[in-house]
Amino acid sequence: MYDVARPVTGNALEETGRIPVLPAENQPRRPAAPSGPDYAAIQASPEFVSLRRRFRGFVFPMSFAFFAWYMTYVLLAAYAHDFMSRKVFGQVNVAILLGLGQFASTAVITWLYLRYARRQLDPRVAELRARAGLAEEKRR
């Protein structure tokens, strides 16, 4: 089963008997060369600030509008039973239509955001990437 004659060692240094070489304290350390774009400078650039403003200009109002629409649905369901149970046609009532409207509005908002991003955000992101020296990523 187990080999009892062999001692178990804690790490590879104990097996080799060598101590890793550490730099001498009197030797100056060279700073590492930058290995990529300067993200702090990119974030502080006016182009990035403008891009972020455009993004927020769409996302915040749309999020607020959807949240208001959702809370209206929830409050109607909680407090306006007579209105929500009103039959529209057959067994379909107002609550079912408004509930389906939640799904439909989610799809519409997603479509609007994709359209907005494609037209307003993506070209500016491409400009920022080109200025930073980053290659355009391949889309899958």
C-alpha positions, 0 to 999 in steps of 0.5 A, a space after each residue: 500500500 504505502 512505502 513506509 521506508 521513505 521519509 516525506 519532505 515538506 517542499 522541493 528546497 529540502 530535497 535539493 538542499 539549495 536556497 534560492 538566491 535573493 537580490 542583495 539589499 545594496 543593489 538598486 532594483 530596476 522598475 518593471 517596464 510598462 507591459 501594456 496600455 496606461 489605463 489610468 491615462 485612458 480613464 482620465 482622457 476626455 474621450 473616455 469621459 465622453 464615452 462614459 457620459 453617453 453610456 450613462 445617458 442611456 442606461 440610467 434613464 432606461 433603468 429608471 423607466 423600467 423600474 418605474 414600469 415594474 413597480 407600477 405592475 407590482 403595486 397594481 397587482 398588490 392593491 388594484 385587484 379589481 382592475 387587474 382581474 378585469 377580463 380583456 378577452 376570454 380568460 385573459 385579464 389585465 394582469 396577464 397582459 401587463 405581465 407579458 408586457 414586462 417580458 416584451 419591454 425587456 426585449 425592446 429595451 435590450 434591442 434599443 440598447 444594442 442599437 444604441 451601443 452599435 451606433 453611439 458607443 462601439 465607434 468610440 470604443 474602437 477609437 480609444 482602443 486604437 489610440 491605446 494601441 490595442 488590437 481590435 478583438 475578433 468577434 465570435 
